[in-house]
Amino acid sequence: MRPLKVKISITLDEDILEQTKQLAELADRSVSQYINLVLKKHIAKTNTKKEQP
């Protein structure tokens, strides 16, 4: 079963949003899918760093 999705509202700098839209398009994803993917990768990377002594 796919995880449940939650709708949120966020505020982004205009230049960040434009760059995110471009990157999402290059990855053939929606902006929402792209942000979700980037956040998952960032969280995994951050968690990996925490585990290292």
C-alpha positions in Angstrom: 0.0 0.0 0.0 1.3 3.5 -0.9 1.9 5.9 2.0 -0.8 8.5 2.6 -0.2 11.9 1.2 -0.8 15.1 3.2 -1.5 18.4 1.6 0.5 21.4 3.0 1.0 25.0 2.1 4.5 26.4 2.0 6.2 29.6 0.9 9.2 29.5 -1.3 11.5 32.1 -2.8 10.5 32.8 -6.4 13.9 31.8 -7.8 13.9 28.5 -5.8 10.4 27.7 -7.1 11.4 28.4 -10.7 14.6 26.3 -10.5 12.5 23.5 -8.8 10.0 23.6 -11.6 12.8 23.3 -14.2 14.4 20.4 -12.4 11.1 18.6 -11.9 10.4 18.9 -15.6 13.8 17.5 -16.5 13.1 14.6 -14.2 9.7 14.1 -15.8 8.0 14.6 -12.4 5.5 17.0 -10.9 6.9 19.7 -8.7 5.2 17.9 -5.7 6.8 14.6 -6.6 10.2 16.2 -7.2 10.2 18.1 -3.8 9.1 14.8 -2.1 12.0 13.0 -3.7 14.6 15.7 -2.9 13.4 15.8 0.8 13.5 12.0 1.1 17.1 12.0 -0.2 18.1 14.8 2.1 16.6 13.1 5.1 18.3 9.8 4.3 21.6 11.6 3.9 21.1 13.5 7.2 20.2 10.3 9.1 23.3 8.6 7.7 25.5 11.4 9.0 23.9 11.2 12.4 24.7 7.4 12.6 28.4 7.9 11.9 30.7 8.3 15.0 
